[in-house]
Structures are given as structure tokens and as C-alpha cells.
């Protein structure tokens, strides 16, 4: 009974649950990254030097 053969019927319920949890966590991370994504137009806009210094 090896997990490397890719046969779902041989994996234990615990292994299947862990895989489902990993996939759910991966999806949450991707959803959060998409929500926080900054459009490229925003990242290429020039910021006046005085505004940049004030934020530091």
C-alpha cells in the first residue's frame, strides 16, 4: 500500500483527508492572493519623491 502509485482506493481515510485539507488551504491562499493582487497599471505608476520619503 504505497501512496506513490496514485491509486486513491489504496490510500487511508486519513491520507485522503489530509490531501483535501492541503487542497483547501492551497485554494484559500490562491483566493487571498487574487484578492490582494495589484493591477500592473498600479505598480508602474511613478510616485513623487516627497510622497515616497514621507511613507518611510
N, C-alpha and C positions, 0 to 999 in steps of 0.2 A: 504494500500500500504506500506508493510514493506520490507526492504532490507534483512531481516534475512531469508526470505523464499527461497532465491536462484533463484527465477524466474526472468530471465532477462527482460521479457516483462513488468514487473511492475516497473522497475527502470527508473528514469527520464534520459533524454539525458545527463544532467549534471553529474549524478552519473556514467553513463557508460563512459563518457569522463574522469572523474577523475580516474576511475578504469584503463582505458587504459593508462593514464599518469603514474599512480603508477607502472603498469607492465613495461612500457618502462623505467622508472627510475631504477626499480629493475634489468632489463636486462642490462642497462648501467653499473650499479655497478658490476654485476657479470662479465661482459666482461672486465671491468677495473681490477678487482681482478685477473682474469685469466691472463691478460697481464702482471701484476706485480708479478705474482706467482714466487717464488724462488724454484727451484727443491730441494728436500730433500738432495741430494748429496752436494749442495752448503751450506746448513745450518749446516751440520755436519762436515765440514772441519775445522781442527784446524787452528787457526790464531796465528802466533808467537806473543809473549807478546809485543815486541817492536813495531810492527805494530799496535796493539790494542791501546797502550798508545799514539802513535803519532796521532791517529784519535780523541783523546779526547780533 
